[in-house]
Amino acid sequence: MEQHNEELRAHLMATDQQFRDLAAEHAQFHKELEAIEAKEHLTLEDEAEEIRLKKQKLRLKDEMNAIMARYRDQKVA
C-alpha cells in the first residue's frame, strides 16, 4: 500500500500543478520548522511560529491526501 502511495505521489508530482504547489509549500514549511527546532533555546515567538508551521504543514498534507483520494476514486470509477 505504501509503495502504491509513493507511486501515486510521484505521478501527481509529475502531472498535477496544484499537487506540486502544495508539496513545494509543505517542503518550505518543513525547512522553516527544522530551522526553529535546531535552535538551542526557543523564544515565545519561536514556539508560536513552530505551532503555526505545524498546523500549516498538516493542512497542506490533508489537501494533498484529498487530491490523492480523488485521483484514486476517479481511477476506480
C-alpha positions as CSV (number, residue, x, y, z in Angstrom):
1,M,0.0,0.0,0.0
2,E,2.8,2.4,0.9
3,Q,4.6,1.7,-2.4
4,H,1.3,2.4,-4.2
5,N,1.0,5.8,-2.4
6,E,4.6,6.7,-3.3
7,E,3.9,5.8,-6.9
8,L,0.7,7.9,-6.9
9,R,2.5,10.8,-5.2
10,A,5.3,10.7,-7.9
11,H,2.7,10.6,-10.6
12,L,0.8,13.6,-9.2
13,M,4.1,15.5,-8.8
14,A,4.7,15.0,-12.5
15,T,1.2,15.7,-13.7
16,D,-0.7,17.9,-11.2
17,Q,0.3,21.5,-10.8
18,Q,-1.8,22.0,-7.7
19,F,-0.3,19.0,-6.0
20,R,3.2,20.2,-6.9
21,D,2.4,23.6,-5.4
22,L,1.1,22.1,-2.2
23,A,4.2,19.8,-1.9
24,A,6.6,22.7,-2.5
25,E,4.8,24.8,0.2
26,H,4.9,21.8,2.5
27,A,8.6,21.4,2.0
28,Q,9.2,25.0,2.6
29,F,7.3,24.9,5.9
30,H,9.3,21.8,6.8
31,K,12.6,23.6,6.2
32,E,11.4,26.5,8.3
33,L,10.3,24.2,11.1
34,E,13.7,22.4,11.1
35,A,15.5,25.8,11.5
36,I,13.4,26.6,14.5
37,E,13.8,23.2,16.0
38,A,17.6,23.4,15.6
39,K,17.8,26.3,17.9
40,E,19.1,25.5,21.4
41,H,16.6,27.8,23.1
42,L,13.2,28.8,21.7
43,T,11.6,32.2,22.4
44,L,7.9,32.6,22.8
45,E,7.8,33.8,19.2
46,D,9.7,30.7,18.1
47,E,7.3,28.5,19.9
48,A,4.3,30.3,18.4
49,E,5.8,30.0,14.9
50,E,6.6,26.3,15.4
51,I,2.9,25.7,16.2
52,R,1.8,27.8,13.2
53,L,4.1,25.9,10.9
54,K,3.0,22.5,12.1
55,K,-0.7,23.4,11.6
56,Q,0.1,24.7,8.1
57,K,2.0,21.6,7.2
58,L,-0.8,19.4,8.5
59,R,-3.4,21.5,6.4
60,L,-1.3,21.0,3.3
61,K,-0.8,17.3,3.9
62,D,-4.6,17.0,4.3
63,E,-5.1,18.8,1.0
64,M,-2.5,16.6,-0.7
65,N,-4.2,13.4,0.7
66,A,-7.6,14.7,-0.6
67,I,-6.1,15.1,-4.1
68,M,-4.7,11.6,-3.9
69,A,-8.0,10.2,-2.7
70,R,-9.9,11.9,-5.5
71,Y,-7.5,10.6,-8.0
72,R,-7.8,7.0,-6.7
73,D,-11.6,7.4,-6.7
74,Q,-11.5,8.5,-10.4
75,K,-9.4,5.5,-11.4
76,V,-11.8,3.1,-9.6
77,A,-14.9,4.6,-11.1
